[in-house]
Amino acid sequence: MSATAKPVLCLDFDGTMTDAEAEGEPFVAGYLEDLEALVGAETPAARARVDAIVAEVRAELAAAPERHPFTWKGKAVAPASVDPYLRMVPIADRVFDRFDAFANRVDRGRLTGGVLYKHNYGKTKGRPVFRAGAAEVIAGLAGTETFVVTNSHTQAVADKIRTLDELAGGGCAWLASRVRGDAQKFEIDDDWDDVPAELAVPGLASRAVLLRRRRYHDRLRALLDEVGATWAELTVVGDIFELDLALPLALGARVVLVQSPHTPPYEVTYVAGHPRGHVTSDLRDVLRLV
């Protein structure tokens, strides 16, 4: 660590500081209603057919998360099993396939990852659900070089932090101005070669973890430059190894995986076995680990 720089902590937010399953319930309910409407499932029998497909896909994702990636622009960029937002894409694909709807994959992708996502994500706004210990952790980090780097919009996450501050009776509002949104952690830039293209993770035999997430790198690099720190002085906390942690780990940072019941076992094993990795299911451990 340099003589003048302070350690830097980067938090993911949705799914890391929040309970994605509980917060995503309106998203899932609305998305499923839209799927039924789009495939014309108007009778009880047709809706029961959709329900059966949904249960089938969920069971497959839970049983073998390594076999079911979430794809973005044709590239596998994360496990589809990890949160309710990503799980809806393979569910929608299976429903459309079984009902012979939206056969054009480009149009389907725009619908599932764009229109339906944005329409139903709006239903979660104004009702954030936080992980136990979120307010305690944020309050405990006051005065440190802590930031939030998230795929979500900056204002949306800042508003959640202000809500948490109100619920906790203070101590959290300072972090709202330190949110860096639209990190685009899904984006892969094959032309950028500052890191290896791939990372092999035991237990993920069907594919490699793609590392060349340049836009995410640029967000993190800007924070380090702002405080005059190095990658070795950075700790990144997130709930999805592939999206949040793989790139900074490859660049020399420490990482903390905040696991949930939906975290793939291969992610837990890999991070726990890495000398710069930590795994926890209790968010409050972050204060001890950093």
Stockholm file with secondary structure:
# STOCKHOLM 1.0

chainA/1-290         MSATAKPVLCLDFDGTMTDAEAEGEPFVAGYLEDLEALVGAETPAARARVDAIVAEVRAELAAAPERHPFTWKGKAVAPASVDPYLRMVPIADRVFDRFDAFANRVDRGRLTGGVLYKHNYGKTKGRPVFRAGAAEVIAGLAGTETFVVTNSHTQAVADKIRTLDELAGGGCAWLASRVRGDAQKFEIDDDWDDVPAELAVPGLASRAVLLRRRRYHDRLRALLDEVGATWAELTVVGDIFELDLALPLALGARVVLVQSPHTPPYEVTYVAGHPRGHVTSDLRDVLRLV
#=GR chainA/1-290 SS CCSSCCCEEEECCTTTTBCHHHHTHHHHHHHHHHHHHHTTCCSHHHHHHHHHHHHHHHHHHHHCGGGCEEEETTEEEEETTSSHHHHHHHHHHHHHHHTTCCCCHHHHHHIIIIIHHHHHHGGGTTCCCBCTTHHHHHHHTTTSEEEEECSSCHHHHHHHHHHHHHHHTSSCGGGGGGEECCCCTTCCCTTCCSSCSEECCTTCTTCCEECCCHHHHHHHHHHHHHHTCCGGGEEEEESCIIIIIHHHHHTTCEEEEECCTTSCHHHHHHHHTSTTEEEESCTTHHHHHC
#=GC SS_cons         CCSSCCCEEEECCTTTTBCHHHHTHHHHHHHHHHHHHHTTCCSHHHHHHHHHHHHHHHHHHHHCGGGCEEEETTEEEEETTSSHHHHHHHHHHHHHHHTTCCCCHHHHHHIIIIIHHHHHHGGGTTCCCBCTTHHHHHHHTTTSEEEEECSSCHHHHHHHHHHHHHHHTSSCGGGGGGEECCCCTTCCCTTCCSSCSEECCTTCTTCCEECCCHHHHHHHHHHHHHHTCCGGGEEEEESCIIIIIHHHHHTTCEEEEECCTTSCHHHHHHHHTSTTEEEESCTTHHHHHC
//
